[in-house]
Amino acid sequence: MTDPEQLWPIRPGVTYLNHGSWGPTPWFVQRERQRWSERLASEPMDFFLREHETALDGARARLAKFIGAKPHNLAFVDNATFGMNVVAANVRVGAGDEILATDHEYGAVLRLWRQTCQQTGATVRIARLPEQFTTAEALLDTLFAQVTPQTKLLVVSHIASPTAVLFPVAAICQRAAKQGLSVCIDGAHAPAAVDIQLEKLNCDYYVASCHKWLSAPLGSGFLYVHPRRQRAVEPRVVSWGNSLGGRPSNWVDEFHWAGTRDPASFLAVGAAVEFLENAGVERFRQHSRDLIRYARQQISSWTGLEPTVPEEGWTGTMIALPLPAAVGPPLEVHSHQLQQQLWHEHQIEVPIVNWHDKRWLRVSAHLYNDSGDIDRLLLALKKTVGV
Protein backbone atom coordinates (compact mmCIF):
# COMPACT_ATOMS: atom_id res chain seq x y z
CA MET A 1 0.00 0.00 0.00
CA THR A 2 1.13 3.57 -0.72
CA ASP A 3 2.36 5.62 2.24
CA PRO A 4 -0.84 6.49 4.16
CA GLU A 5 0.22 10.11 4.48
CA GLN A 6 -0.05 10.41 0.68
CA LEU A 7 -3.59 9.01 0.69
CA TRP A 8 -5.13 11.47 3.14
CA PRO A 9 -5.47 15.26 2.84
CA ILE A 10 -4.05 15.99 6.29
CA ARG A 11 -2.53 19.45 6.65
CA PRO A 12 1.27 19.31 6.93
CA GLY A 13 2.51 19.72 10.49
CA VAL A 14 -0.75 18.57 12.09
CA THR A 15 -0.86 15.58 14.43
CA TYR A 16 -4.42 14.35 13.98
CA LEU A 17 -5.60 12.03 16.75
CA ASN A 18 -9.34 12.65 16.47
CA HIS A 19 -10.59 10.39 13.70
CA GLY A 20 -13.34 9.33 16.11
CA SER A 21 -15.02 12.73 15.75
CA TRP A 22 -14.41 13.64 12.11
CA GLY A 23 -12.14 11.51 10.03
CA PRO A 24 -10.40 13.16 7.07
CA THR A 25 -11.78 11.73 3.83
CA PRO A 26 -9.14 9.94 1.70
CA TRP A 27 -8.40 11.41 -1.71
CA PHE A 28 -9.75 8.28 -3.41
CA VAL A 29 -13.14 8.70 -1.74
CA GLN A 30 -13.23 12.45 -2.34
CA ARG A 31 -12.70 11.91 -6.05
CA GLU A 32 -15.59 9.42 -6.18
CA ARG A 33 -17.91 11.84 -4.41
CA GLN A 34 -16.89 14.58 -6.83
CA ARG A 35 -17.46 12.27 -9.79
CA TRP A 36 -21.04 11.65 -8.70
CA SER A 37 -21.70 15.35 -8.09
CA GLU A 38 -20.40 16.18 -11.56
CA ARG A 39 -22.49 13.42 -13.11
CA LEU A 40 -25.59 14.83 -11.44
CA ALA A 41 -24.77 18.39 -12.47
CA SER A 42 -24.17 17.41 -16.09
CA GLU A 43 -27.74 16.15 -16.59
CA PRO A 44 -29.97 16.31 -13.48
CA MET A 45 -33.09 15.01 -15.23
CA ASP A 46 -31.37 11.88 -16.50
CA PHE A 47 -29.66 11.29 -13.16
CA PHE A 48 -32.72 11.56 -10.93
CA LEU A 49 -35.19 9.80 -13.20
CA ARG A 50 -32.98 7.01 -14.55
CA GLU A 51 -29.86 6.54 -12.41
CA HIS A 52 -30.54 7.71 -8.86
CA GLU A 53 -32.35 4.72 -7.39
CA THR A 54 -30.16 2.10 -9.05
CA ALA A 55 -26.99 3.88 -7.94
CA LEU A 56 -28.23 4.14 -4.35
CA ASP A 57 -29.17 0.47 -4.39
CA GLY A 58 -25.64 -0.41 -5.48
CA ALA A 59 -24.00 1.70 -2.78
CA ARG A 60 -26.37 0.35 -0.15
CA ALA A 61 -25.64 -3.25 -1.19
CA ARG A 62 -21.88 -2.61 -0.90
CA LEU A 63 -22.30 -1.14 2.57
CA ALA A 64 -24.69 -3.89 3.65
CA LYS A 65 -22.21 -6.61 2.72
CA PHE A 66 -19.48 -4.85 4.66
CA ILE A 67 -21.50 -4.57 7.88
CA GLY A 68 -23.28 -7.92 7.67
CA ALA A 69 -26.74 -6.59 6.88
CA LYS A 70 -29.41 -7.21 4.28
CA PRO A 71 -29.73 -4.21 1.93
CA HIS A 72 -33.50 -3.96 2.27
CA ASN A 73 -33.11 -3.35 6.03
CA LEU A 74 -30.90 -0.28 5.50
CA ALA A 75 -31.66 3.30 4.55
CA PHE A 76 -29.10 6.00 3.92
CA VAL A 77 -29.41 8.98 6.28
CA ASP A 78 -27.10 11.92 6.88
CA ASN A 79 -25.51 10.58 10.07
CA ALA A 80 -26.18 8.71 13.31
CA THR A 81 -27.89 11.73 14.85
CA PHE A 82 -30.37 11.89 11.97
CA GLY A 83 -31.06 8.17 12.34
CA MET A 84 -31.58 8.44 16.09
CA ASN A 85 -34.08 11.26 15.52
CA VAL A 86 -36.04 8.95 13.21
CA VAL A 87 -36.11 6.27 15.89
CA ALA A 88 -37.18 8.75 18.57
CA ALA A 89 -40.00 9.98 16.35
CA ASN A 90 -41.32 6.46 15.79
CA VAL A 91 -41.02 4.71 19.16
CA ARG A 92 -44.43 4.97 20.77
CA VAL A 93 -44.08 5.93 24.42
CA GLY A 94 -46.48 7.66 26.75
CA ALA A 95 -46.97 8.71 30.34
CA GLY A 96 -45.26 6.30 32.71
CA ASP A 97 -43.06 4.71 30.06
CA GLU A 98 -39.28 4.81 30.29
CA ILE A 99 -36.37 4.98 27.87
CA LEU A 100 -33.26 3.47 29.48
CA ALA A 101 -29.82 4.71 28.38
CA THR A 102 -26.42 4.31 29.97
CA ASP A 103 -24.21 6.94 31.54
CA HIS A 104 -21.75 6.39 28.67
CA GLU A 105 -24.20 7.64 26.04
CA TYR A 106 -23.47 10.59 23.78
CA GLY A 107 -24.84 13.86 25.18
CA ALA A 108 -26.79 14.83 22.07
CA VAL A 109 -28.57 11.46 22.10
CA LEU A 110 -29.62 11.95 25.72
CA ARG A 111 -30.82 15.46 24.91
CA LEU A 112 -32.91 14.13 22.02
CA TRP A 113 -34.59 11.45 24.12
CA ARG A 114 -35.27 13.84 26.99
CA GLN A 115 -37.00 16.25 24.64
CA THR A 116 -38.98 13.41 23.06
CA CYS A 117 -40.09 12.11 26.45
CA GLN A 118 -41.08 15.57 27.66
CA GLN A 119 -43.52 15.76 24.76
CA THR A 120 -45.12 12.40 25.56
CA GLY A 121 -44.99 12.23 29.34
CA ALA A 122 -42.41 9.45 29.34
CA THR A 123 -39.06 9.67 31.14
CA VAL A 124 -35.42 8.94 30.40
CA ARG A 125 -33.56 6.91 33.01
CA ILE A 126 -29.78 6.74 33.05
CA ALA A 127 -28.29 3.39 34.01
CA ARG A 128 -25.14 3.97 36.05
CA LEU A 129 -22.53 1.40 35.09
CA PRO A 130 -19.53 0.22 37.15
CA GLU A 131 -16.61 2.57 37.69
CA GLN A 132 -14.30 -0.23 36.56
CA PHE A 133 -15.35 -2.80 33.96
CA THR A 134 -14.32 -6.40 34.57
CA THR A 135 -16.41 -8.91 32.61
CA ALA A 136 -19.23 -8.68 30.12
CA GLU A 137 -21.45 -10.70 32.44
CA ALA A 138 -20.94 -8.25 35.30
CA LEU A 139 -21.75 -5.35 33.00
CA LEU A 140 -24.94 -7.01 31.78
CA ASP A 141 -26.04 -7.80 35.34
CA THR A 142 -25.57 -4.17 36.36
CA LEU A 143 -27.34 -2.84 33.28
CA PHE A 144 -30.35 -5.14 33.32
CA ALA A 145 -30.83 -4.77 37.06
CA GLN A 146 -31.93 -1.23 36.18
CA VAL A 147 -34.60 -2.34 33.70
CA THR A 148 -38.13 -1.93 35.05
CA PRO A 149 -41.58 -3.01 33.82
CA GLN A 150 -41.94 0.53 32.45
CA THR A 151 -38.82 0.27 30.26
CA LYS A 152 -39.91 0.32 26.61
CA LEU A 153 -36.55 0.79 24.88
CA LEU A 154 -32.90 0.33 25.74
CA VAL A 155 -30.53 2.79 24.01
CA VAL A 156 -26.91 1.67 24.16
CA SER A 157 -23.73 2.63 22.32
CA HIS A 158 -21.74 0.06 20.40
CA ILE A 159 -18.64 2.16 21.11
CA ALA A 160 -19.24 4.97 23.57
CA SER A 161 -18.32 8.49 22.51
CA PRO A 162 -17.08 9.98 25.82
CA THR A 163 -15.32 6.87 27.11
CA ALA A 164 -14.49 4.87 23.93
CA VAL A 165 -15.71 1.70 25.66
CA LEU A 166 -16.56 -1.16 23.29
CA PHE A 167 -19.83 -2.57 24.60
CA PRO A 168 -20.79 -6.25 24.25
CA VAL A 169 -23.86 -5.36 22.19
CA ALA A 170 -24.51 -8.92 20.96
CA ALA A 171 -24.86 -10.16 24.53
CA ILE A 172 -26.95 -7.11 25.44
CA CYS A 173 -29.35 -7.80 22.57
CA GLN A 174 -29.63 -11.46 23.50
CA ARG A 175 -30.59 -10.69 27.09
CA ALA A 176 -32.95 -7.92 26.00
CA ALA A 177 -34.72 -10.33 23.64
CA LYS A 178 -35.31 -12.77 26.51
CA GLN A 179 -37.01 -9.96 28.42
CA GLY A 180 -39.03 -8.72 25.44
CA LEU A 181 -37.16 -5.41 25.48
CA SER A 182 -36.53 -3.39 22.32
CA VAL A 183 -32.99 -2.17 21.65
CA CYS A 184 -31.64 0.77 19.67
CA ILE A 185 -27.88 0.73 19.19
CA ASP A 186 -25.98 3.97 18.73
CA GLY A 187 -23.30 2.69 16.37
CA ALA A 188 -21.80 6.04 15.39
CA HIS A 189 -18.24 4.84 16.04
CA ALA A 190 -18.56 1.21 14.98
CA PRO A 191 -18.54 0.78 11.16
CA ALA A 192 -15.05 -0.39 10.13
CA ALA A 193 -13.72 -0.06 13.69
CA VAL A 194 -15.25 -3.44 14.54
CA ASP A 195 -16.89 -6.29 12.65
CA ILE A 196 -20.56 -5.50 13.20
CA GLN A 197 -22.46 -8.43 11.58
CA LEU A 198 -25.63 -6.45 11.97
CA GLU A 199 -28.26 -9.07 11.18
CA LYS A 200 -26.87 -11.38 13.85
CA LEU A 201 -27.38 -8.77 16.54
CA ASN A 202 -31.18 -8.96 16.19
CA CYS A 203 -31.56 -5.40 17.48
CA ASP A 204 -34.62 -3.35 16.58
CA TYR A 205 -32.74 -0.27 15.39
CA TYR A 206 -29.12 0.56 14.62
CA VAL A 207 -27.90 4.02 13.63
CA ALA A 208 -24.40 4.92 12.49
CA SER A 209 -22.19 7.43 10.73
CA CYS A 210 -19.90 6.41 7.88
CA HIS A 211 -17.67 9.50 8.05
CA LYS A 212 -15.77 8.18 11.06
CA TRP A 213 -13.73 4.97 10.84
CA LEU A 214 -15.05 3.98 7.42
CA SER A 215 -13.78 7.37 6.18
CA ALA A 216 -16.72 8.02 3.85
CA PRO A 217 -17.68 11.65 3.15
CA LEU A 218 -19.45 13.79 5.71
CA GLY A 219 -23.19 13.49 5.31
CA SER A 220 -23.22 9.71 4.95
CA GLY A 221 -24.77 7.45 7.55
CA PHE A 222 -27.35 4.72 7.79
CA LEU A 223 -30.41 3.62 9.67
CA TYR A 224 -31.07 -0.08 10.16
CA VAL A 225 -34.58 -1.15 11.05
CA HIS A 226 -35.44 -4.76 11.76
CA PRO A 227 -38.30 -6.06 9.57
CA ARG A 228 -40.50 -6.39 12.65
CA ARG A 229 -40.36 -2.58 13.03
CA GLN A 230 -40.29 -1.33 9.43
CA ARG A 231 -44.02 -1.02 8.92
CA ALA A 232 -44.25 1.44 11.80
CA VAL A 233 -41.33 3.65 10.71
CA GLU A 234 -42.22 6.99 9.16
CA PRO A 235 -39.80 9.70 7.99
CA ARG A 236 -39.22 13.06 9.65
CA VAL A 237 -39.36 14.69 6.21
CA VAL A 238 -42.18 13.78 3.81
CA SER A 239 -41.72 14.25 0.08
CA TRP A 240 -42.59 12.04 -2.93
CA GLY A 241 -41.34 8.75 -1.54
CA ASN A 242 -42.27 6.20 -4.20
CA SER A 243 -45.47 7.89 -5.29
CA LEU A 244 -43.94 8.47 -8.71
CA GLY A 245 -43.96 4.71 -9.23
CA GLY A 246 -41.47 2.72 -11.23
CA ARG A 247 -40.86 -0.16 -8.84
CA PRO A 248 -42.41 -1.79 -5.75
CA SER A 249 -42.55 0.44 -2.68
CA ASN A 250 -40.69 -0.21 0.56
CA TRP A 251 -39.94 1.71 3.74
CA VAL A 252 -36.59 3.00 2.42
CA ASP A 253 -38.24 5.07 -0.35
CA GLU A 254 -39.33 7.73 2.12
CA PHE A 255 -35.72 8.30 3.17
CA HIS A 256 -34.05 8.13 -0.23
CA TRP A 257 -36.66 10.37 -1.88
CA ALA A 258 -36.95 13.08 0.80
CA GLY A 259 -36.69 16.07 -1.51
CA THR A 260 -34.02 17.06 -3.99
CA ARG A 261 -30.48 16.72 -2.71
CA ASP A 262 -27.08 15.71 -3.97
CA PRO A 263 -26.66 12.04 -2.94
CA ALA A 264 -22.94 12.00 -3.77
CA SER A 265 -21.88 11.34 -0.17
CA PHE A 266 -24.11 8.25 -0.04
CA LEU A 267 -22.91 7.05 -3.43
CA ALA A 268 -19.26 7.39 -2.38
CA VAL A 269 -19.72 5.02 0.58
CA GLY A 270 -18.90 2.11 -1.72
CA ALA A 271 -15.59 3.79 -2.56
CA ALA A 272 -14.84 4.12 1.15
CA VAL A 273 -15.43 0.39 1.58
CA GLU A 274 -13.19 -0.29 -1.41
CA PHE A 275 -10.46 1.96 -0.05
CA LEU A 276 -10.41 0.23 3.32
CA GLU A 277 -10.62 -3.25 1.85
CA ASN A 278 -7.69 -2.48 -0.46
CA ALA A 279 -5.72 -1.20 2.52
CA GLY A 280 -6.71 -4.31 4.49
CA VAL A 281 -9.50 -4.06 7.05
CA GLU A 282 -7.79 -6.32 9.57
CA ARG A 283 -4.49 -4.56 8.94
CA PHE A 284 -6.18 -1.26 9.78
CA ARG A 285 -7.79 -2.62 12.94
CA GLN A 286 -4.59 -4.23 14.19
CA HIS A 287 -2.57 -1.11 13.41
CA SER A 288 -5.04 1.03 15.34
CA ARG A 289 -5.26 -1.37 18.28
CA ASP A 290 -1.47 -1.45 18.52
CA LEU A 291 -1.28 2.34 18.62
CA ILE A 292 -4.08 2.57 21.17
CA ARG A 293 -2.27 0.03 23.35
CA TYR A 294 0.91 2.09 23.03
CA ALA A 295 -0.97 5.29 23.95
CA ARG A 296 -2.44 3.56 26.99
CA GLN A 297 0.98 2.38 28.16
CA GLN A 298 2.75 5.68 27.60
CA ILE A 299 0.15 8.08 28.95
CA SER A 300 -0.97 5.90 31.88
CA SER A 301 2.68 5.50 32.87
CA TRP A 302 2.97 9.30 32.95
CA THR A 303 -0.28 9.97 34.83
CA GLY A 304 -0.26 6.90 37.08
CA LEU A 305 -3.97 6.48 36.24
CA GLU A 306 -5.60 3.50 34.58
CA PRO A 307 -8.60 3.55 32.18
CA THR A 308 -11.97 2.20 33.28
CA VAL A 309 -11.65 -0.97 31.20
CA PRO A 310 -9.17 -3.87 30.95
CA GLU A 311 -6.60 -3.72 28.18
CA GLU A 312 -8.06 -6.52 26.09
CA GLY A 313 -11.55 -6.71 24.58
CA TRP A 314 -12.96 -3.37 25.67
CA THR A 315 -11.31 -0.89 23.31
CA GLY A 316 -10.64 -0.80 19.60
CA THR A 317 -9.50 2.13 17.52
CA MET A 318 -9.73 4.76 20.26
CA ILE A 319 -9.36 5.01 24.01
CA ALA A 320 -10.26 7.46 26.79
CA LEU A 321 -7.46 7.96 29.29
CA PRO A 322 -7.99 9.71 32.64
CA LEU A 323 -5.96 12.84 33.35
CA PRO A 324 -4.88 14.05 36.80
CA ALA A 325 -7.20 16.47 38.57
CA ALA A 326 -4.45 19.09 38.40
CA VAL A 327 -4.48 19.03 34.59
CA GLY A 328 -6.22 22.01 33.06
CA PRO A 329 -8.71 24.42 34.66
CA PRO A 330 -11.33 23.35 37.25
CA LEU A 331 -13.89 20.89 35.87
CA GLU A 332 -16.62 23.53 35.91
CA VAL A 333 -14.56 25.40 33.32
CA HIS A 334 -14.95 24.08 29.79
CA SER A 335 -12.27 21.47 29.20
CA HIS A 336 -11.65 22.71 25.67
CA GLN A 337 -9.15 25.16 27.16
CA LEU A 338 -6.58 22.37 27.34
CA GLN A 339 -7.70 21.02 23.98
CA GLN A 340 -7.19 24.44 22.43
CA GLN A 341 -3.75 24.77 24.02
CA LEU A 342 -2.63 21.49 22.47
CA TRP A 343 -3.80 22.78 19.12
CA HIS A 344 -2.48 26.34 19.23
CA GLU A 345 0.85 25.49 20.83
CA HIS A 346 1.58 22.08 19.30
CA GLN A 347 -0.76 21.58 16.30
CA ILE A 348 -2.22 18.46 17.91
CA GLU A 349 -5.91 17.65 17.46
CA VAL A 350 -7.21 15.48 20.29
CA PRO A 351 -10.41 15.89 22.33
CA ILE A 352 -10.49 16.50 26.07
CA VAL A 353 -13.69 15.25 27.68
CA ASN A 354 -15.29 15.98 31.05
CA TRP A 355 -17.11 12.85 32.20
CA HIS A 356 -18.14 11.71 35.69
CA ASP A 357 -16.35 14.60 37.37
CA LYS A 358 -13.05 13.67 35.78
CA ARG A 359 -11.09 14.86 32.79
CA TRP A 360 -10.33 12.39 29.98
CA LEU A 361 -8.07 12.41 26.95
CA ARG A 362 -9.65 10.52 24.03
CA VAL A 363 -7.07 9.28 21.55
CA SER A 364 -8.00 7.91 18.12
CA ALA A 365 -5.73 6.16 15.64
CA HIS A 366 -6.14 5.36 11.94
CA LEU A 367 -3.79 4.19 9.21
CA TYR A 368 -2.12 7.58 8.82
CA ASN A 369 -1.08 7.62 12.50
CA ASP A 370 2.08 6.11 13.98
CA SER A 371 3.80 5.84 17.35
CA GLY A 372 5.53 9.18 16.73
CA ASP A 373 2.13 10.87 16.98
CA ILE A 374 1.62 9.40 20.44
CA ASP A 375 5.12 10.47 21.47
CA ARG A 376 4.42 14.04 20.30
CA LEU A 377 1.17 14.07 22.23
CA LEU A 378 2.81 12.94 25.44
CA LEU A 379 5.63 15.47 25.09
CA ALA A 380 3.10 18.24 24.41
CA LEU A 381 1.05 17.27 27.46
CA LYS A 382 4.13 17.40 29.65
CA LYS A 383 5.08 20.83 28.30
CA THR A 384 1.57 22.23 28.44
CA VAL A 385 0.52 20.88 31.79
CA GLY A 386 3.84 20.92 33.55
CA VAL A 387 2.91 17.96 35.76
Secondary structure, 3 states (H helix, E strand, C coil): CCCHHHCCCCCCCCEECCCCCCCCCCHHHHHHHHHHHHHHHHCHHHHHHHHHHHHHHHHHHHHHHHHCCCHHHEEEECCHHHHHHHHHHHCCCCCCCEEEEECCCCHHHHHHHHHHHHHHCCEEEEECCCCCCCCHHHHHHHHHCCCCCCEEEEEEECECCCCCCECCHHHHHHHHHHCCCEEEEECCCCECCECCCHHHHCCCEEEEECCCCCCCCCCCEEEEECHHHHCCCCCCCCCCCCCCCCCCCCCCHHHHCCCCCCCHHHHCHHHHHHHHHHHCHHHHHHHHHHHHHHHHHHHHHHHCCCCCCCCCCCCCCEEEEEECCCCCCCCCCCCHHHHHHHHHHHCEECCEEEECCEEEEEEECCCCCCHHHHHHHHHHHHHHHCC
